[in-house]
């Protein structure tokens, strides 16, 4: 099994967050858990410095949440404020989920 870069993880997370936000479903925890389960074997590979990897991932998740802070009225196809909020929730929930897993592993 290979590894996955932080950038590749962020691409997957962004895609899943957009699908979650657009769908209006209320299964955030299930979606986050499923994605984390999918990613964990790729992140916990023997050649990966896990603490450093997660530090970079958490920084990117936080930055993504901040970048979704408001609707840009000048952009076409921009998600609604509700969709942006749901995307921010997805990023925050994934970060929290991984923080809990790290705490349990320590």
VENTAWO-V627151 format. One record per residue. N is the residue number from 1. BURIAL is 1 if it has 9 or more other ideal C-beta (glycine too) atoms within 8 Angstrom, else 0. D_LAST is the distance of its C-alpha to the last C-alpha in whole Angstrom. Layout:
# VENTAWO-V627151
n=N burial=BURIAL d_last=D_LAST
n=N burial=BURIAL d_last=D_LAST
This chain:
# VENTAWO-V627151
n=1 burial=0 d_last=24
n=2 burial=0 d_last=24
n=3 burial=0 d_last=22
n=4 burial=0 d_last=22
n=5 burial=0 d_last=23
n=6 burial=1 d_last=21
n=7 burial=0 d_last=25
n=8 burial=0 d_last=25
n=9 burial=1 d_last=23
n=10 burial=1 d_last=24
n=11 burial=0 d_last=28
n=12 burial=1 d_last=26
n=13 burial=1 d_last=25
n=14 burial=1 d_last=28
n=15 burial=0 d_last=30
n=16 burial=1 d_last=28
n=17 burial=1 d_last=28
n=18 burial=1 d_last=32
n=19 burial=0 d_last=32
n=20 burial=1 d_last=31
n=21 burial=1 d_last=32
n=22 burial=0 d_last=36
n=23 burial=0 d_last=36
n=24 burial=0 d_last=35
n=25 burial=0 d_last=33
n=26 burial=0 d_last=31
n=27 burial=0 d_last=28
n=28 burial=1 d_last=26
n=29 burial=0 d_last=22
n=30 burial=0 d_last=24
n=31 burial=1 d_last=24
n=32 burial=1 d_last=21
n=33 burial=1 d_last=19
n=34 burial=0 d_last=22
n=35 burial=1 d_last=21
n=36 burial=1 d_last=18
n=37 burial=0 d_last=18
n=38 burial=0 d_last=21
n=39 burial=1 d_last=19
n=40 burial=1 d_last=15
n=41 burial=0 d_last=17
n=42 burial=1 d_last=19
n=43 burial=1 d_last=16
n=44 burial=0 d_last=14
n=45 burial=1 d_last=17
n=46 burial=0 d_last=17
n=47 burial=0 d_last=19
n=48 burial=1 d_last=16
n=49 burial=0 d_last=14
n=50 burial=0 d_last=12
n=51 burial=0 d_last=11
n=52 burial=0 d_last=14
n=53 burial=1 d_last=15
n=54 burial=1 d_last=13
n=55 burial=0 d_last=15
n=56 burial=1 d_last=18
n=57 burial=1 d_last=18
n=58 burial=1 d_last=17
n=59 burial=0 d_last=20
n=60 burial=1 d_last=22
n=61 burial=1 d_last=21
n=62 burial=1 d_last=22
n=63 burial=0 d_last=25
n=64 burial=1 d_last=27
n=65 burial=1 d_last=26
n=66 burial=0 d_last=28
n=67 burial=0 d_last=31
n=68 burial=1 d_last=32
n=69 burial=0 d_last=33
n=70 burial=0 d_last=36
n=71 burial=0 d_last=39
n=72 burial=0 d_last=41
n=73 burial=0 d_last=44
n=74 burial=0 d_last=46
n=75 burial=0 d_last=44
n=76 burial=0 d_last=45
n=77 burial=0 d_last=43
n=78 burial=0 d_last=40
n=79 burial=1 d_last=38
n=80 burial=0 d_last=39
n=81 burial=0 d_last=38
n=82 burial=0 d_last=36
n=83 burial=1 d_last=35
n=84 burial=1 d_last=33
n=85 burial=1 d_last=32
n=86 burial=1 d_last=30
n=87 burial=1 d_last=29
n=88 burial=1 d_last=27
n=89 burial=1 d_last=26
n=90 burial=1 d_last=24
n=91 burial=1 d_last=23
n=92 burial=1 d_last=21
n=93 burial=1 d_last=20
n=94 burial=1 d_last=18
n=95 burial=1 d_last=17
n=96 burial=0 d_last=15
n=97 burial=1 d_last=14
n=98 burial=1 d_last=12
n=99 burial=1 d_last=11
n=100 burial=0 d_last=10
n=101 burial=1 d_last=9
n=102 burial=1 d_last=6
n=103 burial=0 d_last=5
n=104 burial=0 d_last=6
n=105 burial=0 d_last=4
n=106 burial=0 d_last=0
